[in-house]
Structures are given as structure tokens and as C-alpha cells.
């Protein structure tokens, strides 16, 4: 998914945040988005995790 009206993907914005970029830094670099767009990326990620099922895997040595 991308931020509406842009080519910026949710994954890209989340990656910037995970790399330590703050909201203001992202907003100064990408003038086509606003604070609410970044919040929406975080909410999307949160909702995605709510609907995912995680199954722990173990590695068996051969």
C-alpha cells in the first residue's frame, strides 16, 4: 500500500521511522505528506499485526 496521492509506500515510511528518522525529518523531506499520513502508516502496521497469525518455528539440527 502507498500513501494516497503519492508513490511513497507504507513499508518505506515505516523503514524510515525504524532507522531513526522522526516525523519532522520525514515531513521536511517529503512535502506531499503530512503528520496524519505518517500516523496512518503506523496504524496500518498495527492493524496488520492484529490480523496475522504467528507460528514459532524451531530449527532441527541434522
Backbone bond lengths (Angstrom), bond angles and torsions (degrees), N, CA, C in turn:
res aa  C-N    CA-C-N  psi(-1)  N-CA   C-N-CA  omega(-1)  CA-C   N-CA-C  phi
1 X - - - 1.463 - - 1.537 111.29 -
2 X 1.308 115.24 151.28 1.463 121.75 179.06 1.523 109.77 -123.07
3 X 1.326 115.15 161.11 1.461 120.08 174.75 1.523 107.28 -71.59
4 X 1.317 116.15 129.27 1.463 122.28 -175.17 1.534 111.28 -51.39
5 X 1.327 114.58 131.28 1.453 120.87 177.83 1.520 114.48 80.64
6 X 1.335 116.43 6.59 1.468 120.39 179.43 1.521 109.28 -133.26
7 X 1.309 114.94 177.97 1.464 120.62 172.99 1.527 110.13 -108.51
8 X 1.326 116.54 12.49 1.462 121.37 -178.58 1.524 109.72 -84.13
9 X 1.318 115.46 121.26 1.466 118.92 -179.24 1.522 111.02 -83.04
10 X 1.305 114.74 154.25 1.460 121.27 174.86 1.526 108.83 -58.11
11 X 1.309 116.91 -42.98 1.465 121.59 -179.89 1.528 110.97 -58.70
12 X 1.318 117.57 -41.22 1.460 121.26 -179.42 1.531 110.98 -64.55
13 X 1.332 116.45 -46.15 1.469 120.69 179.92 1.524 110.38 -63.64
14 X 1.331 117.18 -42.46 1.464 120.07 177.54 1.524 110.87 -62.54
15 X 1.318 116.77 -37.46 1.459 120.79 177.01 1.523 112.02 -63.15
16 X 1.327 116.50 -41.10 1.462 120.07 176.75 1.524 110.78 -61.26
17 X 1.328 115.78 -45.28 1.467 119.97 179.09 1.527 111.04 -62.83
18 X 1.317 116.64 -43.12 1.465 121.25 -179.71 1.525 111.54 -65.12
19 X 1.324 116.66 -27.65 1.465 121.07 179.49 1.525 112.51 -83.04
20 X 1.324 115.70 -1.05 1.459 119.35 176.01 1.513 115.81 105.87
21 X 1.318 117.70 -1.85 1.464 119.81 177.80 1.525 109.23 -69.56
22 X 1.304 116.44 138.84 1.455 121.24 176.74 1.520 111.12 -92.86
23 X 1.324 115.24 168.77 1.461 120.01 179.69 1.526 110.79 -54.50
24 X 1.338 116.81 -47.68 1.464 120.26 -175.86 1.520 111.92 -63.63
25 X 1.328 116.66 -38.17 1.465 120.56 178.10 1.530 110.74 -63.43
26 X 1.325 116.26 -44.03 1.467 120.82 179.22 1.526 110.25 -65.27
27 X 1.328 116.58 -44.11 1.462 120.34 -178.93 1.526 111.92 -64.16
28 X 1.333 117.38 -35.21 1.467 119.33 179.45 1.528 111.40 -71.48
29 X 1.319 116.43 -28.12 1.469 121.06 -179.75 1.534 112.06 -83.02
30 X 1.331 116.64 -31.92 1.471 121.79 -175.68 1.528 109.06 -125.29
31 X 1.320 115.96 91.78 1.465 121.30 -174.07 1.527 113.50 -72.52
32 X 1.331 117.30 -9.06 1.467 119.98 -178.04 1.524 112.70 -84.63
33 X 1.343 117.38 -5.78 1.467 119.60 179.51 1.524 109.64 -118.25
34 X 1.326 115.02 165.72 1.461 119.96 178.74 1.533 110.26 -129.64
35 X 1.306 115.24 178.69 1.465 122.43 -177.61 1.528 111.28 -54.97
36 X 1.326 116.51 -42.16 1.465 121.14 -178.78 1.525 111.78 -64.78
37 X 1.318 117.41 -32.25 1.467 120.63 177.64 1.529 110.78 -64.34
38 X 1.325 116.35 -41.75 1.466 119.81 179.16 1.527 109.77 -67.68
39 X 1.326 116.63 -41.35 1.471 120.57 176.01 1.523 110.47 -58.88
40 X 1.325 116.45 -40.76 1.463 120.71 179.89 1.525 111.00 -63.28
41 X 1.325 117.37 -35.73 1.474 120.49 176.44 1.523 110.45 -62.04
42 X 1.325 116.37 -43.63 1.465 120.48 178.77 1.527 111.21 -65.40
43 X 1.315 116.56 -41.46 1.465 120.16 178.52 1.522 111.37 -65.36
44 X 1.335 117.06 -38.64 1.458 121.07 177.23 1.523 110.32 -61.05
45 X 1.330 116.43 -45.99 1.467 120.69 179.63 1.524 110.70 -62.07
46 X 1.312 116.68 -42.56 1.460 121.07 178.99 1.524 111.09 -62.30
47 X 1.322 116.67 -45.87 1.465 120.71 179.74 1.524 110.98 -65.07
48 X 1.318 116.90 -36.18 1.467 120.55 178.86 1.516 111.15 -63.07
49 X 1.318 116.80 -39.33 1.464 120.55 178.90 1.523 111.65 -69.50
50 X 1.328 116.62 -32.12 1.466 120.31 178.80 1.518 112.12 -64.15
51 X 1.323 116.84 -29.83 1.461 119.99 -175.80 1.524 112.65 -100.54
52 X 1.320 116.79 5.96 1.466 120.85 179.97 1.518 110.66 -98.21
53 X 1.303 115.16 148.35 1.456 121.15 174.60 1.518 107.83 -110.34
54 X 1.313 115.69 126.56 1.453 120.53 179.36 1.513 109.33 -106.66
55 X 1.308 114.96 131.08 1.461 121.31 179.00 1.522 107.14 -117.87
56 X 1.336 117.49 115.37 1.463 118.88 -179.74 1.526 110.94 -66.61
57 X 1.300 115.29 137.58 1.456 121.04 179.08 1.521 108.96 -113.64
58 X 1.316 115.62 145.58 1.457 119.92 174.69 1.516 108.30 -120.10
59 X 1.315 115.27 145.61 1.456 120.31 178.28 1.518 108.64 -91.89
60 X 1.302 115.59 128.37 1.466 120.73 176.80 1.512 108.60 -97.40
61 X 1.331 116.75 128.04 1.463 118.81 177.15 1.518 109.12 -77.04
62 X 1.306 115.03 144.40 1.466 119.82 -177.22 1.489 111.07 -93.01
